[in-house]
Structures are given as C-alpha cells and as structure tokens.
Amino acid sequence: MEQAPIWLNYSLVYLAAAVLAVPLFKAIGLGPIIGYLAAGMAIGPWGLRLVSNVDDILHFAEFGVVLMLFLIGLELEPRRLWSLRRPIFGWGSAQLLACAAALAAAAMAFGIGWKTALVAALGLALSSTAMALQTLQARNLQRTGGGQAGFSILLFQDVAAIPILALVPLLGGIRDAGDDAGLALEAARVVTAIAVVILGGRLLLRPVLRWIAKSNTPEIFTAAALLLVVGIAALMQAVGLSMALGAFLAGVLLAESEYRRELETDLEPFKGLLLGLFFMAVGMSIDFGVLLASPGRMLAVLLGFMLIKLAVIGGLARGLGLPVPERPLFTLLLAQGGEFAFVVFQAAAGARVFSPETASLLIGAVALSMLLGPLLLAASDRWLMPRHARGRATTLAEISEPQDAPVIIAGFGRYGQIVGRTLLSQGIASTVLDHDADMVETTRQYGYKVFYGDATRLDLLRTAGAAQARVLVVAVDGVEASLAIIDLARAHFPQLQIVARARDVTHWYALRDRGIAHGQRELFESSLASARSVMELLGHNTEAARQTTERFRSHNLALLEQMYPHHKDQAKLIALVKQGRQQLAEQMAQERAERERQRAAASSPASETRPTAASRP
C-alpha cells in the first residue's frame, strides 16, 4: 500500500487536534486561543510527538497574522489612519520605551550585561499582535477607547520591530565600518518597497481587481486576493520588513475601494484557519526541556517580565484616561510576549549577542506568557470584571429570545427614541437594540423595551428578527458602526429596507454608496427650524421666513445630489460648493429685490389713487 504524503498526515493531525481541543476549551470557558495552544502542546515535540518541524510550521502559520493585518487595514480608511498618527507614535513609543527601560534596568540590577539586557528588554516589551487583535475582534471592542489604544500600540510595535532587528547585529559586532554603504542600500530598499506598495495600491490594484472581477469567476477573484497578500508579504520579507505591516498598508489603500467587502469575505476563512495554526505552532514551540532543566530561572523570567509590564502598562492606562472597566483587558493584552520576540531572540543568538541557551530560555518564557495571557483574561472575566459591572450582567443580558416585530431600531439615543416613540404612538411594534448599558438602564425605567446588544453582530441581528423584519432603522452614533450594520444587513438580510441616520454629509455619501435612499442628516431639519426662528425674531414676516428656509432646503438637497457623483474628487467638490453658494446668494438677492419692488408698489400713492376695475364707468 502506498504511504500517504507527509502533508496529508500533518493536515489530519492539525485538523483533528483543533476540532477536539477548541470546542472543549471553549465549553469550559477558557476560549478558543487556549484550545489551540493546548492542541499544539499535545501534538508537539514534548507531547505526542506527532509533529516535529515546528519552526517551518510557525513560519507558514505567521501568514495568518499577515492576513489578519490586511483585513484590519481594509477597515481603516487612509484618513482615519492619519487621524491615529498621534496615538500610534505617542502611545506606542511610550509603551515600548517605558517597558524596555524598566525591563533592562531590572535585568542589569541582577548583574546581566547591558547588551543582553537591552536586546532581551526590547524583545520582551513587544506584545502578541495576533492574540490581542483576535481577542478585541472576538469581543467586538475595536471601537472602544481601550481597543483603539491597544491597536495603536500594537501597530507601532510592528513598525518598531524593524529598527530593533537592525540594531541586533550592531550590538553583536557583526558589522564593521565598511558596512555603512550596505546600511544605506538596505534603507533605500526599505523605502522603495514601501513606495511600491503605496503607489501600486493607488494606481494599479483597483484597475487590476476590476479587470479580474469582470471575468465573473469567484474562485479567481479569491486567488487574486490571496496572490495580492502573498505578493506583498514576499516583497516585505525580501527587504527585511514586517510582512504584516506591508499587508496592513495594502489593506488601508484598498479600504475605500468597491471590492473591500468581497476581499473580506474571501479571505476571512483563510485568516481564521491560519491564525488557529499559528497558535498551535506557538504551543508546539514551548521548549519544556529548558523549563525542566532550569524551572526556577524560567519562572523568574516569566513572572518578572510580565509583572513589570503589567505595572508599566497599568500606569499607561491610567495616564491615557481609559475607563476603569477597560483597563484590565488593555493591560493584560499588552503584558504578554509577542511573536516578533521569537525573531528578535533568534537573530540575537545568531549575532552572538547572547548564547543559544539564553535565547531558548527567553523564547520559552515568551511562549509561556502567550499561554498564560488568555488564562489571566479568563480569570479577569470571571472575578474582576463583575466587580466593575456592579451586577449589570444579570440585568443587561443580551437579547436571547427571537423577536418578530416589523421594525428593528439599532441605537436608542436621542434620534432613535424619537423614531421609536412616533412608531409606538401609531401602534407599530419595534425591536430596539442598544450597546450603551447606561442608556438601556435609563430607558427601561421609563417603560421602553430595549435590549442590550451590539447590532454589528450577525447573531444578535438574527435573534432580533432581521430575517423577518421589514425595516431596519440605523440610529447609532458612530459612523463606522452605522456602516458596519448596513453592510451586514445588506449581505445577509436583503429584504430589509434601511432608514439610516447620517452624522454629516460625508456619512450621507457613504450611505448613498451603499444604495441607502433614506438617509437623513441628523441636524439638517432642526437647523433650518432654528434659522427660521432667528429670522422671525429679527422682524421678518413669518411666511417669508418659512419660504426662505424651504427654498434653502430645496436648493441644498439638489446641490447634494449634484455633488454626490463627485464626492471623492475634492477639487470638483469644492468648486461645486462655491458655485452652489453663489447661485443661492444670487437667487435669494433677486427674490428680496422682487419683494421690495412689490412692497414699494403696494404702498405708493399712485397705487392708492389708481381706479379699480369695479370703480370704472
């Protein structure tokens, strides 16, 4: 009988381990990440020894992290990324430098040489991008203050890994004075690679994807999406940059493209499987031989660096002003070691900054911290978070019973409440979802039936009755959350008619891009009413004030429709706005002049003495 190929045996082992371990650990409340780590330890060199080439598997599985950063980039438009530049470089540099300084000082206090202490501190200061972002996504916390701060810090760490890796050979004395030209050439290659990604994303990616999409072959579009990420990752790897960082930049450049959602749908399954494989590879990489040979040293390194990071990052959370309930998660996510530390410590051993035994000890401590981190999160959820919630979990249980109302209202703030009260006055039932616990508690006191839940989650929308409802009112505050809900509803509940609140004109454009005909700017009508009141208080005739605001309203809506086809062309948009403002001013001036002529004619003596038709003989 012919022997099965090695890849088939490995595939069988990985899939069987994941299918058995992950549901088991999730059922006992420890989460899927710990399940993957435990599965890796079970099948690895220190378990059943079903897999031996751990390094190869780890390098392959890192592509899951690359895909994850690409998909995160698709959620960030360039303007939003630019708005995060201060948190990224401010909070990110503060976290990395503070943690590295504290760790290096502690190491040198124990008599460790400064080179070893510096490289070890820089590596241990890094955190696991894969675990942190996976946890934030699973808990839908990306848009919270802690989620934004954590993401900014993790992105800075991905950027900082590049100079850290460049520093290691210099500390090891591998380079000599003649290598300055080589350093300059390497820097030029890095800049060129980033420029290729940015310019290529701007000029080439969209036309190429449009050409491929016209083939109407879904599997080829999926292959093209994978080719795009693999190609960028290979380019970054070739110049010594982070593959994940390059993929993230490509995702940001495609965030405004019409193929964003299709790319997300095609790549999401690959990302999930490869991330699971990555966590299993981390579990397999834990060197229990080093742990058994010097358990005291391993325990000291593990607890020492995690406690120092917990203290520093906890102080940073307070300094950032994060809400108290968000601080434990933010601190625990960043306190564990990261996957880039493996690369840093292996490079340090190769450059003779420290011995291979020290590298193995540090790599083992990082891997164990990645196992300990999810356990600490589970303990925090069970014992610490309920104290912050103050019993809220029992009174604010998420919607669980299926609903059948014809209308779903997502968001029950000022806007959603007016919509809901109007419908209620006409006897129209609605299912209301809101993610603000304080708002839910307050509105329930007034007798409204509001469910606690995040409408960006597909499972909660299903439970709310989205498959049967006729109308979805999107009244949430956040623009991104609003668009996410609409995209989800469009993809899974095409029968739903959508009425959406628009924060501003830019949001209104985004709604129109998604085919939403019933998008209402939240302040437009009330602002017109205020303008009418101002004119009346200044002595204008009530009817004239009403006509003026109505004319402005009609002109503004028409101008908005005229501007919409050009809303991505800033120069054209500005020209149309100026032209529309001039036209409105001229039109209003003509109307005022006409009214003045009519008023003058009505009050002139000639009009008073002129005989009327009835008085003529």
Secondary structure, DSSP 4 states (H G I P E B T S, - for coil): -PPPPHHHHHHHHHHHHHHHHHHHHHHTTS-HHHHHHHHHHHHSTTTT-----HHHHHHHHHHHHHHHHHHHHHT--HHHHHHTHHIIIIIHHHHHHHHHHHHHHHHHHTT--HHHHHHHHHHHH---HHHHHHHHHHTT-TTSHHHHHHHHHHHHHHHHHHHHHHHHHHHHT---GGGHHHHHHHHHHHHHHHHHHHHHIIIIIHHHHHHHHTT--HHHHHHHHHHHHHHHHHHHHHTT--HHHHHHHHHHHTTTSTTHHHHHHHHHHHHHHHHHHHHHHHHHH--HHHHHH-HHHHHHHHHHHHHHHHHHHHHHHHHHT--GGGHHHHHHHHHS--HHHHHHHHHHHHTTSS-HHHHHHHHHHHHHHHHHHHHHHHHIIIIIHHHHHTTHHHHTPBP-S----SEEEE--SHHHHHHHHHHHHTT--EEEEE--HHHHHHHHHTT--EEE--TTSHHHHHHTTTTT-SEEEE--S-HHHHHHHHHHHHHH-TT-EEEEEESSHHHHHHHHHTT-SEEEETTHHHHHHHHHHHHHHTT--HHHHHHHHHHHHHHHHHHHHHHGGGTT-HHHHHHHHHHHHHHHHHHHHHHHHHHHHHHHHHHSHHHHHSPPTTT--
